[in-house]
Amino acid sequence: MSGAWELQVRRSRRLRAAERALRFLSPIVLLAVWEWAVRAHVLDARFFPAPTAVGRAAVALAAGGELWTDLRVTLARLFLGFLAGAVPGVALGLAMGLSRWVRAAVSPLIAALYPIPKIAILPLIILIFGLGDVSKIVIVAIGVFFIMAINASAGVLQIDRIYLDVARAYGLRGLGYVRRVLLPGALPSVLTGARVSLGIALVLVVAAEFLAAKDGLGYLIWNGWQTLQVEQMYVGLVAIAILGYLLTIGLEEIERIALPWVHR
C-alpha cells in the first residue's frame, strides 16, 4: 500500500515538474518562431521587430534607467490601487454574503455600476483628483473593488450553513468569526477574484498612463508610438506581458500554499 502511495507521489511530482517546464518553454518557443518569421520576411520588421532587436532596445532603456523607473512607477500604482480596492471590496463582499439585508441594499448598486467601463470614467477621475498618481490609483481601485466584492460575496454564500451554525453555537463573534470561519471558507473565491483583479488592474493602470502620465510602462509605449520608435513600444508591451505572467505565477503559488487541498 505504501509503495503505491509513493508511486503516486512521485508521479504527481513529475507532472508538476513537467507543467512548470512547459510554462517556461512555451514563451521561448514563441520568441523563436517570431525571430524566424522576421528573418524569413514572413513578418514586416517595420511593424514586428525581431525579439533580438527588441532585446537590444530593452538593454539600452535599462542601461539608461528609463525602463526601471517606468516599471517601478507602474508597479507602485498597481499595488497601491489593488490594495485600495481589494480591502474594502472583500470587506463589503463578506458583509453581503453574511447579511441578506446588506446584499439586498448593495447588489442593485453593484449590478448597475459594475458594467460601466472603468476607463470611461477616467476623465471624471482626473477632473476630481488631477493628473498625478492619485487618479491612476483611484481608477485601479475602482476596477478591483467590484470584482473582489462579487467574489468574496459568492465565496461566503458557498460556505455550508452548518459551519456557520456551529461557529455561532460555540460563541464565535466579531473578528474571530470572520477570521476563523468566513475568510477561510471564502478564500478560494477571494483568491480567484484577486487573479482576475490583478489582470484588470494592470490593464487599467497602463490605459491611464496612456492618457495622463509622463512616466510608467503605458507612457513608455505611448511615447514610442508618438516618436515612431517601434522597438520601444515592444519593450513596453513585453515588460507588461512579463509582469502579468509573474503576477499570475506568484498568485498561483500563494494559492498553492494557502489552499493545499485544492492543488494536491
Buried (B, 14 or more C-beta within 10 A) or exposed (E): EEEEEEEEEEEEEEEEEEEEEEEEEEEEEEBEEBBEBBEEEEBEEEEBBBBEBBBBBBEBBBEEEBBEBBBEBBBBBBBBBBBBBBBBBBBBBBBBBBEEEBBEEBBEEBEEEBEEEBBEBBEEBBEEBEEEBBBBBBBBBBBBBBBBBBBBBBBBBEBEEEEBEEBEEEEBEEEEBBEEBBBBBBBBBBBBBBBBBBBBBBBBBBBBBBBBBEBBBBBBBBBBEEEEBBBBBBBBBBBBEEBBEEBBEEBBEEBEEBBEEEEE
